[in-house]
Amino acid sequence: MAEITAAAVKELRERTGAGMMDCKKALAETNGDMEAAIDWLRAKGLSAAAKKSGRTAAEGLVGVAVEGTRGAVVEVNSETDFVAKNEQFQNFVREVAKLALTTGGDVEALGAAAYPTGGTVAEALTNNIATIGENQSLRRTIVLEVSEGAVVPYVHNAVVPGLGKIGVLVALESAAPAETLQALGKQIAMHIAAANPLALDADSLDQAMVERERAIAMEKAKDSGKPQNIIEKMVEGGIAKFRKDNALLSQLFVMDNKTPVAEVIAAAAKEAGTGIALKNFVRIQLGEGIEKEQSDFAAEVAAAAGVAA
């Protein structure tokens, strides 16, 4: 029997839109023959999902779930915003967010997890594609946890509680009262949703990104015609501002636009009489990084009617 590789499963999944476990089984049943596996999936009634696999899924929902000191956020995509209002789709995202709490932020593990109504998450997703009539994908999941304190969730532009367009988790480590951490965490989460920080602190910023900014600043400064020593000072000043503006702890709190987030946390800790450490955060915005297809609605209508646009 041919070895079934992860790359082969991924290719079959991309070509058919079928669930990961279905793809693995199809390759096993057909001794690794890709074309035969596609036919096997169609023969098993998965053709409805396969027909939709080539369509861009950049809409959908972000879901969050918290249990104890652990929180999870997931993104499940669909083709149109209408699906986000579909109760079946909402229930799926809600259940998947809960299951993500136990799968450690691994999408493949989440896809293979048992779904409450039977089968796996991947199989439930395939069923959604067939019954709802749009391509869908389980794109990503992230889990945060603290040993003591709270992971506080926030959903911006919520469609229903826990589901929306932007999902944020804030991990606060502290012995402060739960109500203190929840109130502080929600404020910080709302700030994160609005300000979109790139890292927790300046030292955590992606160095390649910082160097790209440095190169851009250098090119701009050269055009000023100033001496090299002045140019270097201009560049370093620009980089310092970039680091400050994009690191969460040094950003100015959106609630007053004058106090750094780090000082907001320090003030809350002083009031609570105990230390509060912002250990981590995550912000997932629906569809970010997905290249959406640009469609000509008039042309689509004309094509459907069989006439020239």
RAUR-V629223 format. One line per field, one symbol per residue. ss: DSSP state (@ for helix, = for strand, . for the rest). A space follows every 10 residues. Layout:
ss=???
This chain:
ss=.....@@@@@ @@@@@@...@ @@@@@@@@@. ...@@@@@@@ @@@@@@@@@@ @.......== =======..= ========.. @@@@@.@@@@ @@@@@@@@@@ ......@@@@ @@.=.....= @@@@@@@@@@ @@...===== =====...== ======...= ..==.===== ====...@@@ @@@@@@@@@@ @@@@@...=. .@@@..@@@@ @@@@@@@@@@ @@.....@@@ @@@@@@@@@@ @@@@@@=@@@ .=.......= @@@@@@@@@@ @@...===== =====..... ......@@@@ @@@@@....
